[in-house]
Amino acid sequence: MLATHPVNTRGRDFFVGDLHGQYRLLQERLQDVAFNSSEDRLFCVGDLIDRGAGSLDCLKLVFMPWFHAVRGNHEELARHALCDGEDSRAWEMWMINGGGWVYDSGIGEMRDVLESALLDLPLAREIAVMGGRLGMVHAEPPPDWSRIEEADPQALVWNRSRIQQGDETTVAGIDAVVVGHTIVERPMCLGNVHYIDTGAFSTGRLTMFEAREFLA
């Protein structure tokens, strides 16, 4: 459920929005910030796959020591379609939501990579940074971060109630939480919850922040 990370004393920490297969765009953003993979860390809010041709390459980033993501609803859609036995409804739902790229990448390889990647895709991460602690989930955190491991997994991956209601209530027990899932025209904050998915697959805008910016 929850993975924790100590302070990065060697380099910088960055957070990036939903990738959705935009591997080349990610490489461009990393170049823009002079990312150093031997010192810096990159945290992704999930939805590595679907809609983009570089989905498999994005999923394989999970195996890099500098890359840390949480599980998104698109990883869940793929899991239901590929790893939970034959279910035509799950397959159809995945295809409707952008899974068609798998035919070019290879269904067998994708299944093998996904099964391994899921072991490194927890539902939540907590990152210690100089001056505070940041939480990260794909969709919506619970009201109290100290109860993250008791939270409804479905809510962490799928919910949009906070942003739909414009709820500015602060999530207790954490300095800030970073999420994706819901596309926003520009990064926004409700209470201490930061929304950073700017729809890279359709807009070409992949949002990336340095961790300290969330504590400013």
PyMOL CGO cylinders between C-alpha atoms (Angstrom):
from pymol import cmd
from pymol.cgo import CYLINDER

trace = [
    CYLINDER, 0.00, 0.00, 0.00, 2.59, 2.60, 1.13, 0.3, 1, 1, 1, 1, 1, 1,
    CYLINDER, 2.59, 2.60, 1.13, 6.24, 3.01, 0.19, 0.3, 1, 1, 1, 1, 1, 1,
    CYLINDER, 6.24, 3.01, 0.19, 8.41, 5.54, 2.04, 0.3, 1, 1, 1, 1, 1, 1,
    CYLINDER, 8.41, 5.54, 2.04, 11.51, 7.42, 0.93, 0.3, 1, 1, 1, 1, 1, 1,
    CYLINDER, 11.51, 7.42, 0.93, 14.16, 9.16, 3.05, 0.3, 1, 1, 1, 1, 1, 1,
    CYLINDER, 14.16, 9.16, 3.05, 15.52, 12.60, 2.30, 0.3, 1, 1, 1, 1, 1, 1,
    CYLINDER, 15.52, 12.60, 2.30, 17.61, 12.71, -0.86, 0.3, 1, 1, 1, 1, 1, 1,
    CYLINDER, 17.61, 12.71, -0.86, 20.89, 14.10, 0.44, 0.3, 1, 1, 1, 1, 1, 1,
    CYLINDER, 20.89, 14.10, 0.44, 22.73, 13.74, -2.88, 0.3, 1, 1, 1, 1, 1, 1,
    CYLINDER, 22.73, 13.74, -2.88, 20.48, 15.44, -5.40, 0.3, 1, 1, 1, 1, 1, 1,
    CYLINDER, 20.48, 15.44, -5.40, 17.05, 16.78, -6.25, 0.3, 1, 1, 1, 1, 1, 1,
    CYLINDER, 17.05, 16.78, -6.25, 13.56, 15.28, -6.26, 0.3, 1, 1, 1, 1, 1, 1,
    CYLINDER, 13.56, 15.28, -6.26, 11.06, 15.94, -9.06, 0.3, 1, 1, 1, 1, 1, 1,
    CYLINDER, 11.06, 15.94, -9.06, 7.38, 15.11, -9.49, 0.3, 1, 1, 1, 1, 1, 1,
    CYLINDER, 7.38, 15.11, -9.49, 5.79, 14.54, -12.89, 0.3, 1, 1, 1, 1, 1, 1,
    CYLINDER, 5.79, 14.54, -12.89, 2.20, 14.19, -14.05, 0.3, 1, 1, 1, 1, 1, 1,
    CYLINDER, 2.20, 14.19, -14.05, 0.49, 11.25, -15.81, 0.3, 1, 1, 1, 1, 1, 1,
    CYLINDER, 0.49, 11.25, -15.81, 2.78, 9.99, -18.59, 0.3, 1, 1, 1, 1, 1, 1,
    CYLINDER, 2.78, 9.99, -18.59, 0.32, 8.02, -20.75, 0.3, 1, 1, 1, 1, 1, 1,
    CYLINDER, 0.32, 8.02, -20.75, 3.05, 6.69, -22.99, 0.3, 1, 1, 1, 1, 1, 1,
    CYLINDER, 3.05, 6.69, -22.99, 4.70, 10.04, -23.70, 0.3, 1, 1, 1, 1, 1, 1,
    CYLINDER, 4.70, 10.04, -23.70, 8.21, 8.66, -23.29, 0.3, 1, 1, 1, 1, 1, 1,
    CYLINDER, 8.21, 8.66, -23.29, 9.95, 11.11, -25.64, 0.3, 1, 1, 1, 1, 1, 1,
    CYLINDER, 9.95, 11.11, -25.64, 8.24, 14.05, -24.02, 0.3, 1, 1, 1, 1, 1, 1,
    CYLINDER, 8.24, 14.05, -24.02, 9.44, 12.86, -20.62, 0.3, 1, 1, 1, 1, 1, 1,
    CYLINDER, 9.44, 12.86, -20.62, 13.02, 12.63, -21.90, 0.3, 1, 1, 1, 1, 1, 1,
    CYLINDER, 13.02, 12.63, -21.90, 12.75, 16.21, -23.13, 0.3, 1, 1, 1, 1, 1, 1,
    CYLINDER, 12.75, 16.21, -23.13, 11.51, 17.42, -19.75, 0.3, 1, 1, 1, 1, 1, 1,
    CYLINDER, 11.51, 17.42, -19.75, 14.33, 15.59, -17.97, 0.3, 1, 1, 1, 1, 1, 1,
    CYLINDER, 14.33, 15.59, -17.97, 16.82, 17.29, -20.26, 0.3, 1, 1, 1, 1, 1, 1,
    CYLINDER, 16.82, 17.29, -20.26, 15.23, 20.64, -19.52, 0.3, 1, 1, 1, 1, 1, 1,
    CYLINDER, 15.23, 20.64, -19.52, 16.02, 20.27, -15.81, 0.3, 1, 1, 1, 1, 1, 1,
    CYLINDER, 16.02, 20.27, -15.81, 19.44, 18.62, -16.37, 0.3, 1, 1, 1, 1, 1, 1,
    CYLINDER, 19.44, 18.62, -16.37, 18.22, 15.51, -14.54, 0.3, 1, 1, 1, 1, 1, 1,
    CYLINDER, 18.22, 15.51, -14.54, 21.08, 13.44, -13.13, 0.3, 1, 1, 1, 1, 1, 1,
    CYLINDER, 21.08, 13.44, -13.13, 19.97, 9.83, -12.70, 0.3, 1, 1, 1, 1, 1, 1,
    CYLINDER, 19.97, 9.83, -12.70, 22.85, 9.04, -10.36, 0.3, 1, 1, 1, 1, 1, 1,
    CYLINDER, 22.85, 9.04, -10.36, 21.76, 11.70, -7.86, 0.3, 1, 1, 1, 1, 1, 1,
    CYLINDER, 21.76, 11.70, -7.86, 18.23, 12.91, -8.62, 0.3, 1, 1, 1, 1, 1, 1,
    CYLINDER, 18.23, 12.91, -8.62, 14.91, 11.07, -8.16, 0.3, 1, 1, 1, 1, 1, 1,
    CYLINDER, 14.91, 11.07, -8.16, 11.73, 11.27, -10.20, 0.3, 1, 1, 1, 1, 1, 1,
    CYLINDER, 11.73, 11.27, -10.20, 8.29, 10.58, -8.70, 0.3, 1, 1, 1, 1, 1, 1,
    CYLINDER, 8.29, 10.58, -8.70, 5.33, 9.97, -11.01, 0.3, 1, 1, 1, 1, 1, 1,
    CYLINDER, 5.33, 9.97, -11.01, 1.65, 10.15, -10.03, 0.3, 1, 1, 1, 1, 1, 1,
    CYLINDER, 1.65, 10.15, -10.03, 0.76, 7.08, -12.13, 0.3, 1, 1, 1, 1, 1, 1,
    CYLINDER, 0.76, 7.08, -12.13, -0.96, 6.29, -15.42, 0.3, 1, 1, 1, 1, 1, 1,
    CYLINDER, -0.96, 6.29, -15.42, 2.33, 5.44, -17.10, 0.3, 1, 1, 1, 1, 1, 1,
    CYLINDER, 2.33, 5.44, -17.10, 0.53, 3.62, -19.90, 0.3, 1, 1, 1, 1, 1, 1,
    CYLINDER, 0.53, 3.62, -19.90, -2.27, 3.90, -22.49, 0.3, 1, 1, 1, 1, 1, 1,
    CYLINDER, -2.27, 3.90, -22.49, -3.07, 6.37, -25.26, 0.3, 1, 1, 1, 1, 1, 1,
    CYLINDER, -3.07, 6.37, -25.26, 0.62, 6.84, -26.17, 0.3, 1, 1, 1, 1, 1, 1,
    CYLINDER, 0.62, 6.84, -26.17, 2.89, 4.67, -28.34, 0.3, 1, 1, 1, 1, 1, 1,
    CYLINDER, 2.89, 4.67, -28.34, 5.68, 4.77, -25.74, 0.3, 1, 1, 1, 1, 1, 1,
    CYLINDER, 5.68, 4.77, -25.74, 3.57, 3.08, -23.08, 0.3, 1, 1, 1, 1, 1, 1,
    CYLINDER, 3.57, 3.08, -23.08, 5.78, 0.00, -22.69, 0.3, 1, 1, 1, 1, 1, 1,
    CYLINDER, 5.78, 0.00, -22.69, 8.91, 2.16, -22.40, 0.3, 1, 1, 1, 1, 1, 1,
    CYLINDER, 8.91, 2.16, -22.40, 7.19, 4.27, -19.76, 0.3, 1, 1, 1, 1, 1, 1,
    CYLINDER, 7.19, 4.27, -19.76, 6.15, 1.18, -17.81, 0.3, 1, 1, 1, 1, 1, 1,
    CYLINDER, 6.15, 1.18, -17.81, 9.72, -0.16, -17.88, 0.3, 1, 1, 1, 1, 1, 1,
    CYLINDER, 9.72, -0.16, -17.88, 10.87, 3.00, -16.09, 0.3, 1, 1, 1, 1, 1, 1,
    CYLINDER, 10.87, 3.00, -16.09, 9.55, 1.34, -12.93, 0.3, 1, 1, 1, 1, 1, 1,
    CYLINDER, 9.55, 1.34, -12.93, 12.68, -0.82, -12.93, 0.3, 1, 1, 1, 1, 1, 1,
    CYLINDER, 12.68, -0.82, -12.93, 15.03, 2.18, -12.89, 0.3, 1, 1, 1, 1, 1, 1,
    CYLINDER, 15.03, 2.18, -12.89, 16.47, 2.96, -9.41, 0.3, 1, 1, 1, 1, 1, 1,
    CYLINDER, 16.47, 2.96, -9.41, 15.81, 6.70, -9.83, 0.3, 1, 1, 1, 1, 1, 1,
    CYLINDER, 15.81, 6.70, -9.83, 12.15, 6.35, -10.88, 0.3, 1, 1, 1, 1, 1, 1,
    CYLINDER, 12.15, 6.35, -10.88, 9.28, 5.91, -8.40, 0.3, 1, 1, 1, 1, 1, 1,
    CYLINDER, 9.28, 5.91, -8.40, 5.59, 5.83, -9.37, 0.3, 1, 1, 1, 1, 1, 1,
    CYLINDER, 5.59, 5.83, -9.37, 2.27, 4.97, -7.81, 0.3, 1, 1, 1, 1, 1, 1,
    CYLINDER, 2.27, 4.97, -7.81, -0.35, 2.78, -9.44, 0.3, 1, 1, 1, 1, 1, 1,
    CYLINDER, -0.35, 2.78, -9.44, -2.87, 4.59, -11.61, 0.3, 1, 1, 1, 1, 1, 1,
    CYLINDER, -2.87, 4.59, -11.61, -6.27, 3.52, -12.85, 0.3, 1, 1, 1, 1, 1, 1,
    CYLINDER, -6.27, 3.52, -12.85, -4.79, 2.66, -16.26, 0.3, 1, 1, 1, 1, 1, 1,
    CYLINDER, -4.79, 2.66, -16.26, -2.37, 0.20, -14.68, 0.3, 1, 1, 1, 1, 1, 1,
    CYLINDER, -2.37, 0.20, -14.68, -5.40, -1.25, -12.93, 0.3, 1, 1, 1, 1, 1, 1,
    CYLINDER, -5.40, -1.25, -12.93, -7.33, -1.49, -16.21, 0.3, 1, 1, 1, 1, 1, 1,
    CYLINDER, -7.33, -1.49, -16.21, -4.42, -3.35, -17.78, 0.3, 1, 1, 1, 1, 1, 1,
    CYLINDER, -4.42, -3.35, -17.78, -4.09, -5.64, -14.77, 0.3, 1, 1, 1, 1, 1, 1,
    CYLINDER, -4.09, -5.64, -14.77, -7.74, -6.63, -14.96, 0.3, 1, 1, 1, 1, 1, 1,
    CYLINDER, -7.74, -6.63, -14.96, -7.46, -7.26, -18.70, 0.3, 1, 1, 1, 1, 1, 1,
    CYLINDER, -7.46, -7.26, -18.70, -4.14, -9.13, -18.75, 0.3, 1, 1, 1, 1, 1, 1,
    CYLINDER, -4.14, -9.13, -18.75, -3.49, -10.67, -15.35, 0.3, 1, 1, 1, 1, 1, 1,
    CYLINDER, -3.49, -10.67, -15.35, -6.86, -11.57, -13.85, 0.3, 1, 1, 1, 1, 1, 1,
    CYLINDER, -6.86, -11.57, -13.85, -7.84, -14.35, -16.24, 0.3, 1, 1, 1, 1, 1, 1,
    CYLINDER, -7.84, -14.35, -16.24, -9.85, -14.10, -19.42, 0.3, 1, 1, 1, 1, 1, 1,
    CYLINDER, -9.85, -14.10, -19.42, -12.55, -11.46, -19.05, 0.3, 1, 1, 1, 1, 1, 1,
    CYLINDER, -12.55, -11.46, -19.05, -13.88, -9.95, -22.25, 0.3, 1, 1, 1, 1, 1, 1,
    CYLINDER, -13.88, -9.95, -22.25, -15.49, -7.07, -20.37, 0.3, 1, 1, 1, 1, 1, 1,
    CYLINDER, -15.49, -7.07, -20.37, -12.19, -6.10, -18.72, 0.3, 1, 1, 1, 1, 1, 1,
    CYLINDER, -12.19, -6.10, -18.72, -10.43, -6.28, -22.10, 0.3, 1, 1, 1, 1, 1, 1,
    CYLINDER, -10.43, -6.28, -22.10, -13.08, -4.14, -23.76, 0.3, 1, 1, 1, 1, 1, 1,
    CYLINDER, -13.08, -4.14, -23.76, -12.89, -1.55, -20.98, 0.3, 1, 1, 1, 1, 1, 1,
    CYLINDER, -12.89, -1.55, -20.98, -9.10, -1.34, -21.36, 0.3, 1, 1, 1, 1, 1, 1,
    CYLINDER, -9.10, -1.34, -21.36, -9.36, -0.95, -25.14, 0.3, 1, 1, 1, 1, 1, 1,
    CYLINDER, -9.36, -0.95, -25.14, -11.97, 1.81, -24.80, 0.3, 1, 1, 1, 1, 1, 1,
    CYLINDER, -11.97, 1.81, -24.80, -9.61, 3.67, -22.48, 0.3, 1, 1, 1, 1, 1, 1,
    CYLINDER, -9.61, 3.67, -22.48, -6.53, 3.63, -24.69, 0.3, 1, 1, 1, 1, 1, 1,
    CYLINDER, -6.53, 3.63, -24.69, -5.06, 0.14, -24.41, 0.3, 1, 1, 1, 1, 1, 1,
    CYLINDER, -5.06, 0.14, -24.41, -4.88, -0.51, -28.15, 0.3, 1, 1, 1, 1, 1, 1,
    CYLINDER, -4.88, -0.51, -28.15, -1.13, 0.20, -28.23, 0.3, 1, 1, 1, 1, 1, 1,
    CYLINDER, -1.13, 0.20, -28.23, -0.57, -3.26, -26.73, 0.3, 1, 1, 1, 1, 1, 1,
    CYLINDER, -0.57, -3.26, -26.73, -1.12, -4.89, -30.13, 0.3, 1, 1, 1, 1, 1, 1,
    CYLINDER, -1.12, -4.89, -30.13, 2.03, -3.20, -31.47, 0.3, 1, 1, 1, 1, 1, 1,
    CYLINDER, 2.03, -3.20, -31.47, 4.08, -3.75, -28.31, 0.3, 1, 1, 1, 1, 1, 1,
    CYLINDER, 4.08, -3.75, -28.31, 3.15, -7.41, -27.91, 0.3, 1, 1, 1, 1, 1, 1,
    CYLINDER, 3.15, -7.41, -27.91, 0.55, -8.76, -25.52, 0.3, 1, 1, 1, 1, 1, 1,
    CYLINDER, 0.55, -8.76, -25.52, 2.81, -11.44, -24.07, 0.3, 1, 1, 1, 1, 1, 1,
    CYLINDER, 2.81, -11.44, -24.07, 5.68, -9.07, -23.31, 0.3, 1, 1, 1, 1, 1, 1,
    CYLINDER, 5.68, -9.07, -23.31, 3.30, -6.50, -21.88, 0.3, 1, 1, 1, 1, 1, 1,
    CYLINDER, 3.30, -6.50, -21.88, 1.78, -9.07, -19.53, 0.3, 1, 1, 1, 1, 1, 1,
    CYLINDER, 1.78, -9.07, -19.53, 5.21, -10.14, -18.27, 0.3, 1, 1, 1, 1, 1, 1,
    CYLINDER, 5.21, -10.14, -18.27, 6.42, -6.57, -17.77, 0.3, 1, 1, 1, 1, 1, 1,
    CYLINDER, 6.42, -6.57, -17.77, 3.18, -5.50, -16.09, 0.3, 1, 1, 1, 1, 1, 1,
    CYLINDER, 3.18, -5.50, -16.09, 3.21, -8.40, -13.61, 0.3, 1, 1, 1, 1, 1, 1,
    CYLINDER, 3.21, -8.40, -13.61, 6.74, -7.45, -12.54, 0.3, 1, 1, 1, 1, 1, 1,
    CYLINDER, 6.74, -7.45, -12.54, 6.07, -3.71, -12.57, 0.3, 1, 1, 1, 1, 1, 1,
    CYLINDER, 6.07, -3.71, -12.57, 3.02, -3.99, -10.33, 0.3, 1, 1, 1, 1, 1, 1,
    CYLINDER, 3.02, -3.99, -10.33, 5.31, -5.19, -7.53, 0.3, 1, 1, 1, 1, 1, 1,
    CYLINDER, 5.31, -5.19, -7.53, 6.93, -1.74, -7.63, 0.3, 1, 1, 1, 1, 1, 1,
    CYLINDER, 6.93, -1.74, -7.63, 3.74, 0.27, -8.03, 0.3, 1, 1, 1, 1, 1, 1,
    CYLINDER, 3.74, 0.27, -8.03, 2.27, 0.85, -4.56, 0.3, 1, 1, 1, 1, 1, 1,
    CYLINDER, 2.27, 0.85, -4.56, -0.92, 2.82, -4.11, 0.3, 1, 1, 1, 1, 1, 1,
    CYLINDER, -0.92, 2.82, -4.11, 0.83, 5.56, -2.13, 0.3, 1, 1, 1, 1, 1, 1,
    CYLINDER, 0.83, 5.56, -2.13, 4.28, 6.96, -1.49, 0.3, 1, 1, 1, 1, 1, 1,
    CYLINDER, 4.28, 6.96, -1.49, 5.59, 9.26, 1.22, 0.3, 1, 1, 1, 1, 1, 1,
    CYLINDER, 5.59, 9.26, 1.22, 8.71, 11.26, 0.51, 0.3, 1, 1, 1, 1, 1, 1,
    CYLINDER, 8.71, 11.26, 0.51, 10.80, 13.05, 3.10, 0.3, 1, 1, 1, 1, 1, 1,
    CYLINDER, 10.80, 13.05, 3.10, 12.23, 16.31, 1.80, 0.3, 1, 1, 1, 1, 1, 1,
    CYLINDER, 12.23, 16.31, 1.80, 14.19, 19.07, 3.44, 0.3, 1, 1, 1, 1, 1, 1,
    CYLINDER, 14.19, 19.07, 3.44, 11.57, 20.98, 5.40, 0.3, 1, 1, 1, 1, 1, 1,
    CYLINDER, 11.57, 20.98, 5.40, 8.71, 18.50, 5.32, 0.3, 1, 1, 1, 1, 1, 1,
    CYLINDER, 8.71, 18.50, 5.32, 6.96, 15.40, 4.02, 0.3, 1, 1, 1, 1, 1, 1,
    CYLINDER, 6.96, 15.40, 4.02, 5.12, 14.91, 0.75, 0.3, 1, 1, 1, 1, 1, 1,
    CYLINDER, 5.12, 14.91, 0.75, 2.50, 12.27, 0.01, 0.3, 1, 1, 1, 1, 1, 1,
    CYLINDER, 2.50, 12.27, 0.01, 1.64, 10.95, -3.44, 0.3, 1, 1, 1, 1, 1, 1,
    CYLINDER, 1.64, 10.95, -3.44, -1.34, 8.96, -4.74, 0.3, 1, 1, 1, 1, 1, 1,
    CYLINDER, -1.34, 8.96, -4.74, -2.83, 8.77, -8.20, 0.3, 1, 1, 1, 1, 1, 1,
    CYLINDER, -2.83, 8.77, -8.20, -6.32, 10.18, -7.65, 0.3, 1, 1, 1, 1, 1, 1,
    CYLINDER, -6.32, 10.18, -7.65, -7.46, 11.22, -4.17, 0.3, 1, 1, 1, 1, 1, 1,
    CYLINDER, -7.46, 11.22, -4.17, -5.93, 10.98, -0.69, 0.3, 1, 1, 1, 1, 1, 1,
    CYLINDER, -5.93, 10.98, -0.69, -7.89, 10.26, 2.49, 0.3, 1, 1, 1, 1, 1, 1,
    CYLINDER, -7.89, 10.26, 2.49, -8.72, 13.18, 4.85, 0.3, 1, 1, 1, 1, 1, 1,
    CYLINDER, -8.72, 13.18, 4.85, -5.98, 12.06, 7.25, 0.3, 1, 1, 1, 1, 1, 1,
    CYLINDER, -5.98, 12.06, 7.25, -2.69, 10.85, 5.74, 0.3, 1, 1, 1, 1, 1, 1,
    CYLINDER, -2.69, 10.85, 5.74, -1.81, 8.98, 8.94, 0.3, 1, 1, 1, 1, 1, 1,
    CYLINDER, -1.81, 8.98, 8.94, -4.58, 6.54, 7.95, 0.3, 1, 1, 1, 1, 1, 1,
    CYLINDER, -4.58, 6.54, 7.95, -3.35, 6.07, 4.39, 0.3, 1, 1, 1, 1, 1, 1,
    CYLINDER, -3.35, 6.07, 4.39, -2.87, 2.32, 4.83, 0.3, 1, 1, 1, 1, 1, 1,
    CYLINDER, -2.87, 2.32, 4.83, -6.53, 1.98, 5.84, 0.3, 1, 1, 1, 1, 1, 1,
    CYLINDER, -6.53, 1.98, 5.84, -7.77, 4.01, 2.88, 0.3, 1, 1, 1, 1, 1, 1,
    CYLINDER, -7.77, 4.01, 2.88, -10.07, 2.60, 0.21, 0.3, 1, 1, 1, 1, 1, 1,
    CYLINDER, -10.07, 2.60, 0.21, -7.81, 1.50, -2.68, 0.3, 1, 1, 1, 1, 1, 1,
    CYLINDER, -7.81, 1.50, -2.68, -10.56, 2.38, -5.14, 0.3, 1, 1, 1, 1, 1, 1,
    CYLINDER, -10.56, 2.38, -5.14, -10.60, 5.97, -3.89, 0.3, 1, 1, 1, 1, 1, 1,
    CYLINDER, -10.60, 5.97, -3.89, -6.83, 6.31, -4.12, 0.3, 1, 1, 1, 1, 1, 1,
    CYLINDER, -6.83, 6.31, -4.12, -6.85, 5.21, -7.75, 0.3, 1, 1, 1, 1, 1, 1,
    CYLINDER, -6.85, 5.21, -7.75, -10.18, 6.42, -9.14, 0.3, 1, 1, 1, 1, 1, 1,
    CYLINDER, -10.18, 6.42, -9.14, -11.90, 9.14, -7.04, 0.3, 1, 1, 1, 1, 1, 1,
    CYLINDER, -11.90, 9.14, -7.04, -12.46, 12.73, -8.15, 0.3, 1, 1, 1, 1, 1, 1,
    CYLINDER, -12.46, 12.73, -8.15, -14.85, 13.98, -5.48, 0.3, 1, 1, 1, 1, 1, 1,
    CYLINDER, -14.85, 13.98, -5.48, -12.43, 16.52, -3.95, 0.3, 1, 1, 1, 1, 1, 1,
    CYLINDER, -12.43, 16.52, -3.95, -11.70, 18.31, -7.20, 0.3, 1, 1, 1, 1, 1, 1,
    CYLINDER, -11.70, 18.31, -7.20, -15.29, 18.05, -8.43, 0.3, 1, 1, 1, 1, 1, 1,
    CYLINDER, -15.29, 18.05, -8.43, -16.51, 19.71, -5.24, 0.3, 1, 1, 1, 1, 1, 1,
    CYLINDER, -16.51, 19.71, -5.24, -13.65, 22.22, -5.05, 0.3, 1, 1, 1, 1, 1, 1,
    CYLINDER, -13.65, 22.22, -5.05, -12.91, 20.92, -1.55, 0.3, 1, 1, 1, 1, 1, 1,
    CYLINDER, -12.91, 20.92, -1.55, -10.08, 22.96, -0.03, 0.3, 1, 1, 1, 1, 1, 1,
    CYLINDER, -10.08, 22.96, -0.03, -9.91, 21.00, 3.23, 0.3, 1, 1, 1, 1, 1, 1,
    CYLINDER, -9.91, 21.00, 3.23, -6.32, 20.33, 4.25, 0.3, 1, 1, 1, 1, 1, 1,
    CYLINDER, -6.32, 20.33, 4.25, -5.26, 16.68, 4.36, 0.3, 1, 1, 1, 1, 1, 1,
    CYLINDER, -5.26, 16.68, 4.36, -4.09, 16.16, 7.93, 0.3, 1, 1, 1, 1, 1, 1,
    CYLINDER, -4.09, 16.16, 7.93, -0.83, 14.47, 8.89, 0.3, 1, 1, 1, 1, 1, 1,
    CYLINDER, -0.83, 14.47, 8.89, 1.20, 15.52, 5.85, 0.3, 1, 1, 1, 1, 1, 1,
    CYLINDER, 1.20, 15.52, 5.85, 2.59, 18.78, 4.51, 0.3, 1, 1, 1, 1, 1, 1,
    CYLINDER, 2.59, 18.78, 4.51, 1.33, 18.33, 0.95, 0.3, 1, 1, 1, 1, 1, 1,
    CYLINDER, 1.33, 18.33, 0.95, -0.04, 15.62, -1.35, 0.3, 1, 1, 1, 1, 1, 1,
    CYLINDER, -0.04, 15.62, -1.35, 0.66, 15.37, -5.08, 0.3, 1, 1, 1, 1, 1, 1,
    CYLINDER, 0.66, 15.37, -5.08, -1.90, 13.72, -7.39, 0.3, 1, 1, 1, 1, 1, 1,
    CYLINDER, -1.90, 13.72, -7.39, -2.75, 13.28, -11.06, 0.3, 1, 1, 1, 1, 1, 1,
    CYLINDER, -2.75, 13.28, -11.06, -5.73, 11.49, -12.66, 0.3, 1, 1, 1, 1, 1, 1,
    CYLINDER, -5.73, 11.49, -12.66, -7.88, 14.54, -13.38, 0.3, 1, 1, 1, 1, 1, 1,
    CYLINDER, -7.88, 14.54, -13.38, -6.68, 16.69, -16.26, 0.3, 1, 1, 1, 1, 1, 1,
    CYLINDER, -6.68, 16.69, -16.26, -6.37, 20.37, -15.37, 0.3, 1, 1, 1, 1, 1, 1,
    CYLINDER, -6.37, 20.37, -15.37, -5.62, 23.26, -17.71, 0.3, 1, 1, 1, 1, 1, 1,
    CYLINDER, -5.62, 23.26, -17.71, -2.79, 24.29, -15.44, 0.3, 1, 1, 1, 1, 1, 1,
    CYLINDER, -2.79, 24.29, -15.44, -1.44, 22.87, -12.16, 0.3, 1, 1, 1, 1, 1, 1,
    CYLINDER, -1.44, 22.87, -12.16, -3.69, 23.77, -9.25, 0.3, 1, 1, 1, 1, 1, 1,
    CYLINDER, -3.69, 23.77, -9.25, -3.95, 23.28, -5.50, 0.3, 1, 1, 1, 1, 1, 1,
    CYLINDER, -3.95, 23.28, -5.50, -6.95, 22.58, -3.25, 0.3, 1, 1, 1, 1, 1, 1,
    CYLINDER, -6.95, 22.58, -3.25, -5.99, 22.85, 0.39, 0.3, 1, 1, 1, 1, 1, 1,
    CYLINDER, -5.99, 22.85, 0.39, -2.63, 21.09, 0.40, 0.3, 1, 1, 1, 1, 1, 1,
    CYLINDER, -2.63, 21.09, 0.40, -3.44, 18.74, -2.50, 0.3, 1, 1, 1, 1, 1, 1,
    CYLINDER, -3.44, 18.74, -2.50, -1.61, 19.57, -5.73, 0.3, 1, 1, 1, 1, 1, 1,
    CYLINDER, -1.61, 19.57, -5.73, -3.06, 18.47, -9.10, 0.3, 1, 1, 1, 1, 1, 1,
    CYLINDER, -3.06, 18.47, -9.10, -0.37, 18.18, -11.78, 0.3, 1, 1, 1, 1, 1, 1,
    CYLINDER, -0.37, 18.18, -11.78, -1.90, 16.18, -14.66, 0.3, 1, 1, 1, 1, 1, 1,
    CYLINDER, -1.90, 16.18, -14.66, -2.04, 18.59, -17.60, 0.3, 1, 1, 1, 1, 1, 1,
    CYLINDER, -2.04, 18.59, -17.60, -3.02, 15.93, -20.17, 0.3, 1, 1, 1, 1, 1, 1,
    CYLINDER, -3.02, 15.93, -20.17, 0.34, 15.32, -21.84, 0.3, 1, 1, 1, 1, 1, 1,
    CYLINDER, 0.34, 15.32, -21.84, -1.09, 12.78, -24.29, 0.3, 1, 1, 1, 1, 1, 1,
    CYLINDER, -1.09, 12.78, -24.29, -3.44, 15.35, -25.84, 0.3, 1, 1, 1, 1, 1, 1,
    CYLINDER, -3.44, 15.35, -25.84, -1.87, 18.72, -25.00, 0.3, 1, 1, 1, 1, 1, 1,
    CYLINDER, -1.87, 18.72, -25.00, 1.84, 17.95, -25.25, 0.3, 1, 1, 1, 1, 1, 1,
    CYLINDER, 1.84, 17.95, -25.25, 2.26, 19.61, -21.85, 0.3, 1, 1, 1, 1, 1, 1,
    CYLINDER, 2.26, 19.61, -21.85, 3.91, 17.33, -19.31, 0.3, 1, 1, 1, 1, 1, 1,
    CYLINDER, 3.91, 17.33, -19.31, 4.08, 19.10, -15.98, 0.3, 1, 1, 1, 1, 1, 1,
    CYLINDER, 4.08, 19.10, -15.98, 7.11, 18.63, -13.74, 0.3, 1, 1, 1, 1, 1, 1,
    CYLINDER, 7.11, 18.63, -13.74, 7.88, 20.26, -10.40, 0.3, 1, 1, 1, 1, 1, 1,
    CYLINDER, 7.88, 20.26, -10.40, 10.84, 20.14, -8.08, 0.3, 1, 1, 1, 1, 1, 1,
    CYLINDER, 10.84, 20.14, -8.08, 9.69, 18.79, -4.69, 0.3, 1, 1, 1, 1, 1, 1,
    CYLINDER, 9.69, 18.79, -4.69, 10.60, 21.91, -2.75, 0.3, 1, 1, 1, 1, 1, 1,
    CYLINDER, 10.60, 21.91, -2.75, 8.09, 23.94, -4.78, 0.3, 1, 1, 1, 1, 1, 1,
    CYLINDER, 8.09, 23.94, -4.78, 5.24, 22.14, -3.00, 0.3, 1, 1, 1, 1, 1, 1,
    CYLINDER, 5.24, 22.14, -3.00, 6.48, 23.43, 0.36, 0.3, 1, 1, 1, 1, 1, 1,
    CYLINDER, 6.48, 23.43, 0.36, 7.01, 27.04, -0.66, 0.3, 1, 1, 1, 1, 1, 1,
]
cmd.load_cgo(trace, "trace")
